[in-house]
Amino acid sequence: MSHSFTLSDKTIAFLKEPKKLLIHGQWVAPLNKQYFAAINPSNNQEISQIPLAESSDVDHAVDSANKSFENHWKTVSAVEKASLMFRLADLIERDQQTLMELETLDNGKPLSKAQYDMDACIHHFRYYAGWATKIEGATYPVSKDALVYTQKEPLGVVGLIVPWNFPLMIASWKLAPALACGNCCVLKPSEKTSLSALYLGKLIQEAGFPKGVVNIITGNGNPTGIALVRHQQIDKISFTGSTKTGKFISQQNAHSTLKRVSLELGGKSPNVIFSDADIEKVTQSLHWSSFYNTGQECTLGSRVFIQKTIFDQVIDQLIKQSKKLSIGHGLENPDLGPLIDQGQFKHVMDYIKSGQNEGAELICGGHRLNDKHLKDGYFMGPTIFSHQNDRLKIVNEEIFGPVVVVSSFDSYDQVIQRANDSPYGLAAGVWTQSHSKALQFANDVKAGTVWINGWDQFSPAVPFGGFKDSGIGKEMGKSAIDLYTQEKTVWLNY
Ligand code: NDP
């Protein structure tokens, strides 16, 4: 089946425009005139040419952000900042169809899932627009001779580095609180998915943000990302991506000016199903928590533990539901799209081979889908491994593909120990009808977010972030205000 979807006129017009960097309110070509191709992972065809920003472009962007912060943005009232952000949210809503289409072309994700991401962007900008006027300090009645108070100030210039799996949604998790707190930004999308960020740049201009408040530079981790990370005039790096790159950023930070750094990193989240769980609810969720976004999701419930007495029943349901998932080009709006590129495909295949070599039982999937209309993309069906050995590579390492490892357990004590036996601590899930068991699990599990009888629930108002190797700092909610401000203490002696 080939798709017959017609792109909107706005999307077609945008794709025809030459792509540039947004620096100080102007669209400019990269100084070295280097470009790279944006590729549609569904059919491996080029969609557009994207500018490659090198360190001199990064210097210009950071310089612009600094000038804008010092000369203008820090004097703009909170009410005005909020109204700019509300306007931007309205424009994202107006052009939601185009943004969805761009994300689907660039990332491969199904249109309906891109729609969910755009809804989340809109909510984020509206939620943090509300915060702009509510960033408060405190007074401390510690002396009869002095007024002691604190105020929260913006950091200055923040570098925002985002991955390719939820390109604009994760950009909005960073941009919205950073702007509400009064910072100027340099945003770097992943080189695999730059288009929606560049389109957002147009909306930022249309909304009326002063020049230099948001600069958008495209390019690879090396040189573009590294140049941002090493830059001396940046006050903070907010990064979402792999734990490997997060560690690199921490290391680099030690060698340059000490920036604030917040890191949202990888995961290998345990999803624990007790025998007293509502099996029907588990069945409705498990294939999504295991394979959503073709497994390219940091919170994927990629380690499933099922209590022995219900193991066969739950596995049968998981296989049945997984086989029902439709797979295809994002514009056909299937359940699952392709993997992002050849490199990621190979990365996932290497793990599948490793699982087989190390003795895990491959229950289904594990190969490329070669149907006629899929053969040019990087398509792989849901893949399930069964095992009883927690030392396997596929059990310990993040695969970031549609691969889940399932295992049986006997007792609470055994499963909580196994669930926590991981360098990661991003999220965890537990399925049981016993509230006391669920709350005991929520207390004992070492993870930043715990879902009880559910999975993947998010809200801009609710903090999200990882424990252990899954990151430093919490995004969303009031927590993100702390990430993008610094607290000053003032002693006024009478
Ligand atoms: P990477 O760490 O490779 O890249 C993330 C971003 O960092 C991209 O913009 C990338 O640029 C850039 N980058 C890469 N290397 C460097 C560097 N040395 N210095 C500065 N920037 C760099 O991760 P992926 O893009 O592969 O994303 C997948 C990973 O992200 C997974 O491990 C996943 O778990 C994690 N993730 C975590 C989330 C969370 O909230 N905890 C959410 C989503 C993903 P480019 O791509 O252009 O090379």
Residues whose N, C-alpha, C, O or C-beta is under 5 A from the ligand:
A	BS01	NDP	I161 V162 P163 W164 K188 P189 S190 E191 K192 G219 N220 G221 G225 I226 V229 T240 G241 S242 T243 T245 F248 E264 L265 G266 G267 C298 S470
